[in-house]
């Protein structure tokens, strides 16, 4: 009997009934599936449904290493791609060091990687459980598409396949919002995702008007508080606990700076991405998945449409090409 494994649950929408998803999901200390100390680091794990984080929540792992501790992992996963976001400190993926908060590394399903985290990081996508063993063979047809991609803030500073832009959504994109987006393009093959990190240096509360993300999205906070207004109720996130939104949900969001000094990593990020119109002592900094400023409307927030007004079922497309891993036998 032939066996077949496809790495992304998203293909379920093409066969059978529509996938049922919650409107939104908050990762909290109460809904972890595992929490404990690994290699001297605090590691919290949450289960997911869809490694892409579009038709359901992705798996999530947070790794918080005190000074002197390093969390190491080596191998590959067949369950889906993983993107690791640096919140503070540094990390190394296959000998490439990333040391600026908001940087990340994407590891394709099947790609071998050695990861070392010295600080705080989020691992998003498939379950963060790299397995040793025979590497997965990428066919010639996969071509030159990347299997590991680095999203280094320094690349944006140097304007290398990434850039720093004025944010056009916070406070309706006003000239004085003192906010910037660090945006990385996907490769020309589009097997890897685009990526964005937002630095909100507005001195006071700020907002984004009612909108939705057409591919779903995960908000990954590094500093400050982000609150989401849904059905008249606000719910907020802070560092360590992201929030996922489905492709059908419209909401507005507001930002509140911290009253204490930012972490050394966040402060360094602000310094590197200056100059700023006003002093930026208490930034709200976060990354958002499936936010593709370089794409058409499928990759950016939508402010005019309201999917929920047309019923509980919607159809959407992705800007990233999906890769599959298959396993076969000679048995019929």
Secondary structure, 3 states (H helix, E strand, C coil): CCCCCCCCHHHHHHCCCCCCCCCEEECCCCCCCEEEEECCEEEEEECCCCCCCCCCCCEEEEEEECCCCCEEEEEECCCCCEEEEEEEEEEEECCEEECCCCCEEEECCCCCEEEEEEEEEEEEECCCCCECCCCCCCCHHHCCCCCEEEECHHHHHCCCCEEEEECCCHHHHCCCCCEEEEEECCCCCCCCCCEEEEEECCCCCEEEEEEECCCCEEEEEEECEEEEEECCEEEEECCCCCEEECCCCCEEEEEECCCCCCCHHHHHHHHHCCCCCCCCCCCEEEEECCCCCCCCHHHCCECCCCHHHHCCCCCCCCCCCCCCCCCCCCCC
